[in-house]
Amino acid sequence: MPAVTVKRVDPQSLNLKENVVAINRVTKVVKGGKNMSFSALVVVGDAQARVVGFGVGKAKEVPSAIRKGIESAKKNLRRVHLLDNTIPHQVLGKFGAGLVMLKPAQDGTGVIAGGPVRAVVQACGIPNVLTKSIGSHNPHNVVKATINALEQLRDRAAVREMRGLTPEKV
């Protein structure tokens, strides 16, 4: 599979909505005892612009961890190719042991997804989609696998160009 080139998306021009997927309390054992801090996994997206991104923030307090996660997510936004109100084709995204399958759905189906997959799919504004999370239930791996699946989506023009076909031949 060829390497996907991701074009930078400017977060200032978008109406981004944040969604905190997971907050984790982590401790580091040091000589004087335990240092507690928090890790936050955040998904941001603009449903109208079909843009989504995720980020992880770590800090001593929860609100500052979330803020750092949002800043990190804004730096790594991706554009998603969709049909009118579903995805163009079935796709399987992988990251680590996380495996996420996305399938096109008819109008009126809604978002059939759970937890981290639902957060990503709703953030990028897909109204009708069927999903299945296979393997790892770790929110970090599931979010990354979902983003990987969304990056694999191709619109007709891109596929036509890859195959070297003219619009008349299709």
Phi, psi and omega in degrees: 000132182290153180293136182269125177269123182262122179276134180297138178249132182280116183288341183293325185276359186252158175259083188276138175248135181261147177218119179277119183272315183209140172238131184234132175270122181241146179234145176240125181274122178238178184302320183276359181138219182247132174263115180264139172213175183236145177240132181236131174258120186236139174246130175239150180193161175238113184293324181289320183273355181057052182235140179214151177200161178227160179204158178239134177234142178233135179199173180287332178241155182298311183300321179288330175294319179295317179300316178295322177297320179295316178299318179295320181293324180294336179279348184229055179275146178229148176269142183244133178272124180230162166277199182304304182216028172205185179271154185291329183203165178290145182212151180238118180256140181233141167205120183059230178269000180276134181226127181231128177253132176243132180234143175297151180225157179288165175301141178088354180288317183086190179265109176262093183202160179234148171053238185297325180294317179299319180300315181291315183295319179289326180296324181270359170080040175267114185283329183228113179201145174254137181226158174215124177263122185241142177088230187298142175257005178297121185302324180298312181291324181292318178297315180294324177292323178294316178298319178300318179295317181294328178291334181281348181293135180236142174270169185300320182298319181293319180293318179299317180294319179298322182274352179074031181262154173267158181301332181290328184286341185277000000 
